[in-house]
Amino acid sequence: RSIQAEGTFGIIKYDRRYKRIVRRGLDSVRVEIFLVSIGHNLYKIYNKQMRLREVA
């Protein structure tokens, strides 16, 4: 079994201090998780771009 997903959830929970879903209802929960995931991915893209600028 891959540990990739567990690492991502650990980063979101502990490093970003996101511990609890505050919405109710399946659709609202999906939107909230979707937004948290987008934020995580944008943060990763930003950090990657900054690392590439430092090298250049």
ABEGO torsion letter per residue (X at the ends): XBAAAAAAAAAAAAAAGBABBABBEAAAAAAAAAAAAAAAAAAAAAAAAAAAAAAX
